[in-house]
């Protein structure tokens, strides 16, 4: 704990974390596991945009 005390206290001064990027990376890794066998990288890229891009599949 003593080794990381400075970093912990710095968070209270600058409340920035990498939680969003870690969450996005986790979602992409899950898509990658599901996409095993996609015939080309474009389909994988499309799946990432579909699941992470906030697209509405039923637009008004």
TAVEN-V698198 format. One record per residue. N is the residue number from 0. D_FIRST is the distance of its C-alpha to the first C-alpha in Angstrom with 1 decimal. Layout:
BEGIN
n = [N & N]
d_first = [D_FIRST & D_FIRST]
END
This chain:
BEGIN
n = [0 & 1 & 2 & 3 & 4 & 5 & 6 & 7 & 8 & 9 & 10 & 11 & 12 & 13 & 14 & 15 & 16 & 17 & 18 & 19 & 20 & 21 & 22 & 23 & 24 & 25 & 26 & 27 & 28 & 29 & 30 & 31 & 32 & 33 & 34 & 35 & 36 & 37 & 38 & 39 & 40 & 41 & 42 & 43 & 44 & 45 & 46 & 47 & 48 & 49 & 50 & 51 & 52 & 53 & 54 & 55 & 56 & 57 & 58 & 59]
d_first = [0.0 & 3.8 & 5.4 & 5.4 & 6.1 & 9.6 & 10.2 & 9.3 & 11.6 & 14.1 & 14.6 & 16.2 & 18.4 & 19.4 & 19.0 & 19.8 & 18.5 & 20.2 & 20.8 & 24.6 & 25.0 & 23.0 & 25.3 & 28.3 & 27.5 & 27.1 & 30.5 & 32.1 & 30.9 & 32.5 & 35.7 & 35.7 & 35.8 & 38.5 & 40.4 & 40.9 & 44.6 & 45.1 & 48.1 & 46.7 & 43.6 & 45.2 & 45.0 & 41.3 & 40.9 & 43.1 & 41.0 & 37.8 & 39.7 & 41.1 & 37.9 & 35.6 & 38.2 & 38.8 & 42.5 & 44.9 & 47.1 & 49.6 & 50.2 & 52.7]
END
